[in-house]
Amino acid sequence: MPIETKVSGVWKRVTDIDVKVGGAWKDVSNVHTRVSGVWKEVFANPFEFNETISANTANYDLRAAAVTAGWNQSDPVVANVTVNSGVRCYATTTGVRGFSVPATFPALSTIEINHAGDTIGKGGNGGNGQPAGFAGSAGGTAMYLRFPVTLNNTGKIEGGGGGGGGGTAGDNAGCWVAQEIYGMDSPKWRLFKDWLLTDAPSKIRVPYLKYGEDFAKYISDKPEFKEMIKIWMDNKIAFIEEME
């Protein structure tokens, strides 16, 4: 519950109170008022933090900036931060934000952001180009506000876009082991590929797609090993043929 005073018809927050003691003005650190029999703090001498961001800045954190400026992390903060036009606050990874105001400010703190520039989240990574193509990762947050603020925005606040999905490989790609077992001219390796991409559990599909090409080369001169794998693959192909 801050103290406000009317100046030229506009209510403004009081940031400094002085009282005359023995003919000398002294700074008041705290003011309390009694509400329903309980004393409540309505004013605490705040730390004033004013900053203008005039150059491109990565991963801006208002709390960290106030600490760097001398805030003791216990007094209320009266902050006024301006992001100039043409200036970017940007995130360097999807795990951080271009501009952050965390929740950890004391009660009675007030924060005003005059945002005329651009705050931008980090874009997500593209998906791997495996036979089926994998989705890209999510983009990051541009502006993270977890404490009440007054935001005067005339610029742009843009979250990072998600990464594009990986392209689907050609029909002959991505099933090296089955091609080694059955041969390129056999339709059976395509049936196994259908099972791999649609019904196989991830604990089989993921390592197959990651290591399959090298494994196919390894078994190329091991006929007994190939015959064992063929029995297993025949079983999976039978499942596909039953479904059809």
N, C-alpha and C positions, 0 to 999 in steps of 0.2 A: 504494500500500500504506500506508494511514494507520495511525497508532498509536491503539490503543484501550485503555481501562482499565475494569475491572469496578467498578461503583458500585451497592451494594445489589442485587447479583445481575444487574445489567443492564450490558451492554457499551456504553460511550459513547466517542465520538471525542474524542481529546485535541486541544484547540485552542490550548493555550498551555503551553510548557515553559520552566522557569527553572532555572538552575544557580548554585550559590554559588561566587563567585570572590573570594578575598581578603576573605571575610566579608560580601560584598554579593551579593544575588540579581540575576542578569542574565538578560535575555530571550534564549532560544535561537532563532535564526532558521532553522536547518536541522539535520536529523539524517539521517545516512546509515548504511547497513548493508552489509556485504560479502556478496554472494550469488554463489556459484560463481565466486569470484575477481573479481567486478565490483561496484564500489560503486554502490548505488542509493539514491536519496533516498526516505526514508519519512516525513519531516515537513518542512514549510515553514511558517513563521509565517504564518497565513492572515489575510485580510481578512474580518472578521465583518460580515455584512449581515443585519439583521433589519428586516422591514417588515410592517406591518399595513395592508392595503387596506380602508379603512372607508367609502369613497365610490365611487360608480360611476366607472369608469376606462376610457378608450378605448385600445386598442392597447398593452396593457401589455407591456413588454419588460424581463425581469429583468436582463439584462446592462446595458442602458442605465440602469436604475434604480441598479444598483450603482456604475456610473461616476459618476453624479450624486452619489452618497453619498460619493465620495472614493476608490473603488478605483483602483489604478494600472494595472490590466489585465494585470499580470504575476504578482502573488502569487496563490496559491490562494484560493478564496473558500469560506467556510462561510456558506451562506445559509439563512435561515428566513423564508419569506413566508407570511402568513396572509391569506386572502380571507374577510372576515366574512360571516356569514349575512345575506341580504337585499341584498348588494352585487353589482353586475354588472361584469364585465370584458368589454367588447364590442369587436368590430371595426367600423370605419367603412367599409371597402370589402372586397371579396372577395379583394383582393391582400394584405391584412394579417391578423393573427390577434388574437383577443381577449386571449390570454395567450401569450407566447413565451419559451422558454428556448433560445437558439441553442447551437450546438455549441462555440463559441469560448470555453470556460473552461479554465484551466490544469489540468494533472494534479493530483490530490490535492484538487480542489475537491469539496465536497458540497453538495447542494441539497435542501431539504425544503420541500414546499408543503402547507400545511394549507388545504384548499379547502372552505369551507362555503357559498360563494355560488354565483353562476351565471356561467359563462363561455360566451359566445355568439359564433358566427361570423356574418358578414354574409350575408343572403339574396341569391340571384342575381336578376338583372333578368328580367322577363317577356319572352317572345318577341314579335316584331312581328306584328300582325294582317294579314298578307298573304293573298292568295287561298288558298294552301295552309296558311297558319299556320306560323310558324317556332318552333323549340324555344327555351325560355328558357335563360339562362346558369346555370352551376353555382354553387352557394353556396360560401362561404368556410370556412376551418378555424377552429375555436373555440380549441383549445389545441395549441400547437406545441412539442414537447419533443424536442430534438436532443442533449441532454446527460443522462446518467443522473440521475434524481431519485427521491426518495421522495415519493409523492403520497398524501396522506391526504384522500380525497374523500368528503364527506357532502353535497355540493351537486349542481349540474347542469352538465354540459359538453355543449353542444349546437351542432353544426355548422350553418352556414347552409343553409337549404333551397334547392333549385334553383328558379329562376323558372318560372312557369307558361308553357305554350306559347301562342303567339298564336292567337286564334280564326280559324277558317276563314271567309272572306268568303262572301256569298251567291252563288248561281250566276251572276247577271248581272254580278258585280263583277270587276274586275281584268283585263279583256281589252279595254281601251279602243281600242287600235289596230285589232285585228281587227274590233271592232264598227263602227268608222269605215269600214273597208275593205269589209266584207260587208253591213253593216246589221244592226240588231237582230233582224229577222225571219228572217234566214238561219241555218240550222244550221251553216254552215261556221265561223263564229267560235267556236262551242263545240268543234268538232273541233280548231281551232288551239289553243284553251285547253288541251285534253287533251294535245296535244303539248308545249306550253310547260311544263306542270306535271309531266309524267312523263318526257319524253325530251330536252327542250332542255338544252344545257350551261349551266352556271351563268353563263358569260360573256355569254350571251344573256338568260337568265331574270332575273337580278338587276337589270340596268339596265332591262329591260322593265317589271318590277314597280315600279321606283323612279321612272322617268321617263315611263312609257307614257301616263299620263293627259294630261300636258302635250303630249307629242308628237302624240297624237291630235288635239288642238285645233290644233296647228301645221299638220298636213297636211289639215285639213278643207276648205280651199279651194284645194288643190293637186292636181287630178285626175291629172296626169301622174306626179307623185311617188307617189300612191296606187296607180296602175296598176303601177308598178315593185315596190312592196311586195306587191301582190296576187300577182304572179307567184311571188315568194319564198314567201309563205304557202301558195299552192296546192301548191307542192312539198312542204311539211311536212304538209299535210292529206292528200296522196296517200299519204304514209308511214303515217299513222294508218289510212286506209281499207284499205290492203293488210294491215295487222296484223289488222284486223277480219274 
